[in-house]
Amino acid sequence: MSTTRSIVTVQLNWKAESEHGGLYQAQADELYTQAGLTVAITPGGINAPIGPELELGRCQFAMANADDVVLLRNEGVDIVAVLAAMQNHPRCIMVRADSDVQTFKDLRGTTFQHGPRPYVEFMRSQGLLDQVNEVPYQGSVAPLVADANVVIQGYSFSEPLLAAEQGVEVRTMMASELGFNPYSSVLVTTGKLIRENPTLVQQFVTATRTGWQNYLTDPAKGNALILADNQQMTGATLNRGMKELRKLARPDDLPLKSVGQMSPERWSTLVEQLIELKLVDADKVIASDCYNIDFL
């Protein structure tokens, strides 16, 4: 007797990396198969089309940051967060160890490579980008390796290690230390899918959450699949980054079973910050619409 399996596509917000480890671990551990799901993971990149892919139904789930959720809802996209793997955001500003930059206040006179992200506007609101030459992020550590006056955005468990592999030691300054700390590695879906097929959402969230718990315990199988999808990444980088990733997912020794949790207070704070930065309209975004914790 044949069993009907639900087919699920997940759109990543970047190339396959540790930030997506729970998905790959769930795939490797056959947690999706056991839940009756056939899952395809689609790697992303710069400007990955998360909103359009969800709206058009070309994917049922995607990975994002919490601020992406708020921004997309402001544009009218019915996107809802259902799990947050990282409690603290890995966003950092990287400078070479031989640079004179010791703090955010020392960025004046540098060339800062970054994408159009809300944390940049938060930095600007604090006066931290005065007399800073801002240029687009190229998705590589090469400019920083070549020039001590270049600083780039990165994730603390990835790009600093890639620079070290090229023989350049760096310092990292965490954007979360400035007070802007949206959830990261957030699993999202649509309000429509939640309303029409809550069983599927529950199956996928449960399997993915267990995948994250397994990945944070022993990432070997998940990393093998990540490397198959991203040949620019190395196993050594993934392995060395796990110490930092575990701190982000389980700050203050958060119990393993609690991985993925979200709080209404964090979402309210984020929405208020984005409204203050004039990145979203208070009439268009309500914090409680951005997330759903029923599946956790």
N, C-alpha and C positions, 0 to 999 in steps of 0.2 A: 504494500500500500504506500503510495507516494504522499509525502507531507508537503503542503504548501509553505514556502519560506518567504518571508518579507524581504524585499530587496531595498537596501539602504545605501545611499551615496553621501559621503561626508566631504565637504570642501574645506581644505586647510587654508589658513590665512598667510602662510609662508611655506617655504620649502620644508620638507620633512625634517624635523629636529626634535630635541628632547621635549620641547614645549608641547609636542603632540604625542608624547610617549605612551600615555594611557590608552590611546586609540590603537596604536601598533601592538602594545602588550596584550590588549583584549583580543586582537586579531590572532596574535601568535599563540595565546593560551586557549584559543578556540571558544572564548566566552560568547562571542556573537553567534557562532554555530550552535552552541548549546541553547541559546535563547531563541533559536529558530530564525536567525537573521543571516542574510548574505550581504556582506558589507564591502563596499569599494571606497577607498580613500584617495581623494584627488589632491595632489600637492598644489600649493599656490606659489606666490611670489609677490613682488612689489605690486601694490594695487590689486590684489586678488579680489575677484568680483563676488564677494560673499553675499551682499544684498541682492543683486540680480539673480544669482544662482538659486537663492532661496525663494525669491518671489516667483520665478519662472518654474519652480518645481524640479529643477535639474539636480538639486540635492535636497535631502531631507534634514540634514544637520550640517553644521559648520563649526569651525573654531574661530574665536575672535577674542578681543580684549573687551572689558566691560565698557570702556569709553566708546568703542565701535558700536556697541548695542545702542547706546544713548544717541549717538550721532545718526545712526540709520533710522531709528524711530522718529527722529526729528525730520527726516526726509520722507516719512510715511511708510517705511518698511515695517511690516508686522513681525519683528524679530524679538525673540524671548530667550533669555539665558536660563539654562536648567541645571548647570553644574559649573563650579569654578575650581579648577585644579590648583591654581596658585593663589594663595592668600595675599602674598606680597608680590608686587610687580617686578619683573626682572630688568626693566628698562634702566640702562645706565649710560652715562657719558664717559667715553674712554679717552684717556690722554696717555701719551707715552711717559714712562717712568722718568725719562730725562727732560721732561717738559717742566716749565716753571709753574704750571697750573696745579695748584694744590686743592682748591675749592671751587665751587661754582662762581664765586665772585672774581676769580682770576681768569675767566674766559675772555675778557676784553683783549682784542688784538689777535685772537686766534681765528682760524677758519673752521667753522662748525658744519659738518655734514649731517643732515637729518632729513627725515621725511616730514610730511605735513601732519604732525600728530598733536593732539591736545596738550601733551606735557610741554611742548615747545611754547605754546601760548601761555601756559602757566608760568614757565620760566620768564617769558617776556613781561608778564604782569608783575613779576618780582624785580624787574630791572636787571636781570642777569644776562641779557643779550645785547645790552648797550655796547656799541662799537665792536660787535662781533660780526665777522663776515660769514653770512649764512649761505650755504650752497646745498643742492640736493644730495641726498645719500645715494651712493652707488651700489650698495649691497655687498661691499667688500671692505676688508681691513687694509687693503693695499695702500690707500692714500696716507693713512696714519703710519704705516710701516715706513713709508718713504719720506715723511715730513713731520718733524717734531712739533710744528706749529698747527697741524691738523688735529682736530678732535672729532670723533664720530659717535653716533648713537650705536647702541648694541644691547644685547641681552647678557646679563652677568655670567650665565653658565655656558656661553658659546663664543662670542667674538673675542673676549680677552684671551681665551685659550687658543683660538686660531692665530692671534697675533703672536702669542708665545711660541707657537710651532714655527713661526717665521723668524724667530730669534729676537723679538721685540717685547720687552716687558712693559706692562701698562698699569696705570692706576684707574680705578673705576669710581665714579660718583653716582650714587643711586638717586634716581628721580623721586623715589618714594620718600626719601629723607627730606624733601622740600615740602611734603604734605599732600602730594598728588599721587594717590596709590590705588588705581582701579584694579579690580580682579584681572588676572591674566589666565591664559589657557582656558577660556570659558567655552563651554559647549552650548551652542545655540540652535534653536529651531524656529518654527513659525507658530504664531498663535493659532493659525488655521489647523496645523497638524495636531497641536495639543487638544483642540476642540473636537476634531474629527477622528483621531486615532490615539487616544491617551495610552492605550495598551502598548502600542509600538514605541511611543516615547518612553514609557516606563521600562520596557525591555532594553532599549538602547542605553538609557541613562544608567540603569543598574549594572549592565555589563561593562560600560565604559568606566564607571566609578570603581568597580572591582579591578579593571585593567590598570587604573591609576595606582591603586593600592599595591598591586603586584609589581608594577613598574618601579615604584619607590622602594620596594623591598629587594627585588633582583631584576634589573633591567635588561639582562643579556638577550633574551628572545626578542623583546621589543626593539632593542637597538639594532639587531640583525635586520629586521624589516625596515627600519628607518634608513639604514645604510643602503639597502637595496633600492630605495626610492630617492635617495639623495647621495649621489656619488661624490659630491664636493665635500661632504662631511667625513670625518674619520672616526673610527672606533675609539681611538685614544681621547679625542676631544669629548665625545659623548660620555665616556667613563669618568674623565676628570671633572666634567661639569655636574655630575650627579650630587656631589656634596653640596654645591650651591643650590641646585634645584630642590633638593630635599628641604633645605632651610626655607625656601620660598613657599613650598607646598605645606610644610608642617612647622610654621614658626612657633616658638615657645613650646616645642615638643607636643604639638597638636596630636591627639591620638590618631593612629592610622585609619581607624574606622570613620573618622570625621572628615577625611579628605574629600573635597568637593563642595563643602558647605558654603552658604552665602547668607549674609545678614541684611535685613531691610535697611538698617542704619548706614551700612557702607554704600548701598545703592543711592540712598537719599543724599548723602554727602557728595557723591560723584555728580549727581544731577545738578545739585546746587552749585557746585564748582563750575560746571560747564555753562550753566546759565549766567553766572557772574562773569565768565570769560566771553560771553556773548556768542558762544558756539552753538547753542541750542535756544529755542524759544520756550519759555515757561508755559505757554498755552498749547504747545505741541507734545511735550514730554512729561509724563507722570512717572515717578520713580517706580511705583508698584507695578506698572505695566511692563517694566524692563526685565523682570525676572519671575520665575515660578519655582518655588522650593518644594512643591508637593511631591516631586519625584525623587527627592532625596531622603 
